[in-house]
């Protein structure tokens, strides 16, 4: 593992799929980052009805998929230094629903205080999903 003086930047990729399907697979190009001095983290989260069903009340309030992501980001922020990463150099990005998730985390009280950098594409929370 790197010394404490050379903590690595951390990129977190959130997969897309319209919040209905998808997972992180090798087709996302993780090999591209293998020779770089960064740590690439990919996370999974509940999707479709298990992740985003809502009865619009307190029984099933919804957005469990986004809460899964927020929990993973908090865990990563607290523990990435164990793996040689710098929690102050945490960047999240994604495509499609992953880009929208990134935008949600920018404004969410669950995660906005721990994420330092964001890479955004054209997808935003104000788009129709």
C-alpha positions as CSV (number, residue, x, y, z in Angstrom):
1,X,0.0,0.0,0.0
2,X,1.2,3.6,-0.6
3,X,2.7,5.6,2.2
4,X,0.6,8.0,4.1
5,X,2.3,10.9,2.2
6,X,1.1,9.6,-1.1
7,X,-2.5,8.8,-0.6
8,X,-4.3,8.3,-4.0
9,X,-7.2,10.0,-5.5
10,X,-10.4,7.9,-5.4
11,X,-12.9,7.7,-8.4
12,X,-16.3,6.2,-7.6
13,X,-18.3,5.0,-10.6
14,X,-22.1,4.7,-10.3
15,X,-23.5,2.5,-13.1
16,X,-26.5,3.6,-15.2
17,X,-29.5,1.8,-16.5
18,X,-32.4,4.2,-16.0
19,X,-32.7,3.1,-12.3
20,X,-34.4,0.0,-13.8
21,X,-31.5,-2.4,-14.7
22,X,-27.8,-2.5,-14.9
23,X,-24.7,-3.4,-12.9
24,X,-21.0,-2.6,-12.9
25,X,-19.2,-4.9,-15.4
26,X,-15.9,-5.0,-17.2
27,X,-17.4,-3.2,-20.2
28,X,-17.2,0.2,-18.3
29,X,-13.4,0.3,-19.0
30,X,-11.9,-0.3,-15.6
31,X,-8.8,-1.5,-17.5
32,X,-8.3,2.1,-18.6
33,X,-7.5,3.1,-15.0
34,X,-5.2,0.2,-14.1
35,X,-2.0,2.1,-14.9
36,X,-3.0,5.3,-13.3
37,X,-2.2,6.4,-9.7
38,X,-5.8,6.3,-8.6
39,X,-8.2,4.0,-6.8
40,X,-11.3,3.1,-8.8
41,X,-14.4,2.0,-6.8
42,X,-17.6,0.7,-8.3
43,X,-20.7,0.2,-6.3
44,X,-23.9,-1.6,-6.6
45,X,-27.3,-0.5,-5.4
46,X,-30.8,-1.7,-5.4
47,X,-32.6,-0.9,-8.7
48,X,-36.1,-1.1,-10.1
49,X,-38.9,-1.8,-7.7
50,X,-36.5,-2.9,-4.9
51,X,-34.7,0.3,-5.1
52,X,-37.2,2.9,-6.0
53,X,-40.7,1.8,-5.1
54,X,-42.6,4.4,-3.0
55,X,-46.0,4.4,-1.5
56,X,-45.5,8.1,-1.0
57,X,-45.9,7.7,2.8
58,X,-43.8,6.6,5.7
59,X,-44.5,2.9,5.1
60,X,-42.4,2.7,2.0
61,X,-40.8,6.1,1.5
62,X,-38.7,5.1,-1.5
63,X,-35.3,5.9,-2.9
64,X,-33.6,3.0,-1.3
65,X,-31.2,2.8,-4.2
66,X,-29.9,6.3,-3.6
67,X,-29.7,5.5,0.2
68,X,-27.6,2.4,-0.7
69,X,-25.3,4.7,-2.7
70,X,-25.1,7.3,0.2
71,X,-24.3,4.5,2.7
72,X,-21.5,3.1,0.4
73,X,-20.1,6.6,-0.1
74,X,-20.0,7.3,3.7
75,X,-18.3,3.9,4.3
76,X,-15.8,4.7,1.6
77,X,-15.1,8.1,3.0
78,X,-14.4,6.7,6.5
79,X,-12.3,3.7,5.3
80,X,-10.6,4.5,2.0
81,X,-7.4,5.5,3.8
82,X,-7.0,1.8,4.8
83,X,-6.6,1.0,1.1
84,X,-4.2,3.9,0.4
85,X,-6.9,6.4,-0.7
86,X,-7.3,10.0,0.2
87,X,-10.9,10.7,1.4
88,X,-10.3,14.4,0.6
89,X,-9.8,13.4,-3.1
90,X,-13.1,11.5,-3.6
91,X,-14.7,12.0,-7.0
92,X,-18.0,10.4,-8.0
93,X,-19.3,10.0,-11.6
94,X,-21.5,7.8,-13.7
95,X,-23.5,7.5,-16.9
96,X,-27.2,7.7,-17.4
97,X,-28.8,7.0,-14.0
98,X,-25.3,7.1,-12.5
99,X,-24.9,10.7,-13.7
100,X,-28.3,11.6,-12.2
101,X,-27.3,9.8,-9.0
102,X,-24.1,11.9,-8.9
103,X,-26.2,15.1,-9.2
104,X,-28.5,13.9,-6.4
105,X,-25.5,13.3,-4.2
106,X,-24.4,16.9,-4.8
107,X,-27.6,18.2,-3.2
108,X,-28.5,15.4,-0.8
109,X,-27.9,16.0,2.9
110,X,-27.0,12.3,3.2
111,X,-23.8,12.7,1.1
112,X,-23.1,16.2,-0.1
113,X,-20.8,16.9,2.9
114,X,-18.4,14.0,2.1
115,X,-18.0,14.2,-1.6
116,X,-15.4,16.7,-2.7
117,X,-15.5,16.4,-6.5
118,X,-18.1,15.5,-9.1
119,X,-18.0,14.7,-12.8
120,X,-21.3,15.5,-14.4
121,X,-22.6,14.6,-17.9
122,X,-25.7,15.9,-19.5
123,X,-28.1,13.9,-17.3
124,X,-29.5,15.8,-14.3
125,X,-32.1,15.4,-11.6
126,X,-34.6,17.7,-13.4
127,X,-34.8,15.3,-16.4
128,X,-37.8,13.0,-16.7
129,X,-37.1,9.5,-15.4
